[in-house]
Amino acid sequence: MISRRTFIKTVGAAAGMAGLATLMPREAGLTQGTGHGMDMSQPAGALDASGTVGEVDLFRFDPTTFMTQFDTGAVSRLADGRTLREYQITALDQEIEIAPGVYFPAWTYNGQVPGPTFRCTEGDLLRFHFTNSTSHEHTIHFHGIHPPSMDGVSPIIEPGGEFTYEFEARPFGLHLYHCHVMPLKKHIHRGLYGTFIIDPPGGRAPAHELVMVMNGFDTNFDNENEVYAVNTVAFHYARHPVQVRAGELVRVYLANLTEFDLINSFHLHAAMFRLYRTGTNLEHFELTDNVIMGQGERHILEFTLDYPGQYMFHAHQSEFAELGWMGMFEAVA
Ligand SMILES: [Cu+2]
């Protein structure tokens, strides 16, 4: 049996393994084996520095684009002067590519993992029009403050069903949404999660803003992850460093949606960040270069990269980093 520690390095060779039937390497450029079990003769030199060979189809989902995409909804004005934002969310079964040639049978919001990053301002009235177009029961559970009837635990939305979640956006900060149907870890790890940002009424200082959702994928359904990433694709930001300008303020909306592992972490090289826990205040921060996060925790990080060059970031659990959770910021002068 392949161990998860060797997963990334042997995935191409593992194409024919019955125990990994959910893995479907398809693309040319993989280190393909014979199709009859693992080919241990694969040279380690076939791997490049990023740990994977080949490229995922970025047309369907590009983690670089995802980082800066915010869905602010359809905006209108209520009679009382408040802003109403209406969002459309559809649950869809969708196969996604999490490493070159490695496909995962995901359950998604709007066909992507993570789901869209919804954005609003504290005090807005939010309406999320949810349609379940999958073959399983799902809901959307939002974090934050709202009536229990809008909490997304019940009612459970049957296949083909619809529901509108309506509540006022509060408090400002970085929040989560995810399915809350049992078994919970199964519904979350399949991909039904995302973040929503509630901006403070006066906004935050201008910055280069990036959404980073730490996640993992249990590709053989043995209740442990074989692939780790930020924003789904293993080693994406090692292959495509995140471009920022030296000296500019960078703000990262960082969330941990990893299942099966109790904690995940974010470590930044050669710089320190201001850590605003849950993003729910504008004053109190901790200056650090490493943050440990339990499941469902999320924080806002602010930093500048003062010198031109590439700055590594990764989980400080070395095993996660080796299985995909590693990338680079590239500061340009
Ligand atoms: Cu679900």
Boltz pocket constraint, residues with backbone or C-beta under 6 A from the ligand:
constraints:
  - pocket:
      binder: B
      contacts: [[A, 137], [A, 138], [A, 139], [A, 179], [A, 180], [A, 181], [A, 187], [A, 192]]
      max_distance: 6.0
